[in-house]
């Protein structure tokens, strides 16, 4: 039977594909006074007018805009404000690099740590591995870590 990628690896690859277009939108950072304020101003809408659409006082809109800038506004409140202005809230956590790379690098770091611990003991016993054997063992350890439960990759700091 052919080797199949574990379900978590397939899910990771699928998520990486979905997130890849978002990784390149660095220029889409929040305006200095926030998205709500930027959209509201661009539409020529006052805080009173947005407040009326939301069913809240204009001071609540001002507090919402300040909360967005301070990162204290809730997603629900931002979603409601967006809808009141004919927009939609788009929310995503965008990894700096592909998840597959992060998981592989974590497995490699753990393999290197394990090899360093056992290598020290083997050196003391004059049983040092050749560089080819060391590379082969490293690849085997990484493969074992990637095929196992991915949660164990994150137990160590």
N, C-alpha and C positions, 0 to 999 in steps of 0.2 A: 504494500500500500504506500502511496506517495506521502512524503512529509507535508503536513499542513501547518500553516501558521496558527498559533494559538488564537482563540477568539479575541483576546485583548489586543493582540498585535494587529489583527484585521481592523478592529474598531479604531485603533490608534491611527492607522494609515488612512482610513476613511475620514476621520476628524482632521488629520493633517491636510487632506485634499480640500475639505470645506474651508479651512482656515487660511490656506495658502494665499488666496487673493487679498485677504485682510492684512497680511504681514507687510505688504508694500504700501500701506496707506498712512505712513508716518506724518504726512502733511495734513492729516485730518484730526489734528489735535484740537482740544476744546478751546474756543476763543477765550481771551482773558476775562471777560465778564460773563462767560457761560453761554451755552447753546440757547437756553430759553430766552435770555436777554437778547442775544444776537438775532434770533429768528423774530422775536417780538418787535424789535426795533426795525428790522428790515421790512417787516410787514406794515409798519406804521401803526402798531397797536400799543395803546397805553396799558399801564398796569391795571387801571380800573376796568378797561375793556376785557383784558384777559381774565381778571378776577370775576367779572360777570359771566364769562363763558364757563369758568370753573365752579361758579357758585361760592366764591370766597371774597373776602375783602382785598382791596389793592395792597394792603400791608402784608397780607399773606403771600401775594405774588412776589413782592419785594423780598420777603424772607426766603421764599423758594429759590429765587435767583441767587441770593447770597449763599444759601445752603448748597446750591449746585457748585459754586466756586470753591466752597470750603469742603466739598466732598461729604456733606452730611445729608443731602437730599435723598429721599428714598426713591427706588426705582418706580414704585407705584405712583408717587407724586410727579416724577418726571414724565412718566407715560401719560398721565392725565393731562399735564400741561401740553405735551406734544400733540395729543389728540385734539385738544381745544384749539390748537393753531393749525390743524389740518396736516399734522406730521405724524410720524411714528417713531417710537423709541427703538433704537437698535442697540443691543447690549451683547458684548462678546468679550471673553478673555482670549487674547491673541498671544500665543507663545512667541518668544523672540526668535525661535528656530523650530524646525520640525520636531514633533514629539518623538518620532522614531530616533532622531539623533540624540535627544536628551536621554532617552531610555538606554540606548546603546552606550553612550558615554558613561552613564551611571554604572552599568554592568561592567564596563571596562575598568572603571576606577575600583570597584569592589574586587574584581579579579586581580588587578595589580596589587591591591592591599593584601589579598590572601597570598599571592605569590611572594610578596616581600616578606611576610611573616614566615612562610615555610622555607623560602629561600635562605633566610638568615640561619635557620636551624640546619638546613642541608649544607650550607657553607661551613658551619662549625664542625659538621661531621664529615667534611671533605667529600660531599656528594653533589657538588654543584652541577646544575643542568647546563647543557650546551645552549647556545643562543637559539638554535633551531628547535630544540626540545622545549625551551622556555616559551618561544613564540607559539608552538603547537599547544602547550598546556594553557597558555593564556587564552587562545582561541577556543579551546574546549571549555574552559571555565566561563567565558563570556556566553558561549552558546548554551551551557547549562543554566546560567542565570536568566537568559532571555526566554528559555523554554519553560522555566518554572513559574511559580506564582509571582507576578510582578510586584506584589506588595512587599515582598522580602527585599527588594532593591532599595527600599526607602527606610528600612529600620535603623541603619547606622547613619550618623551625621555626616 
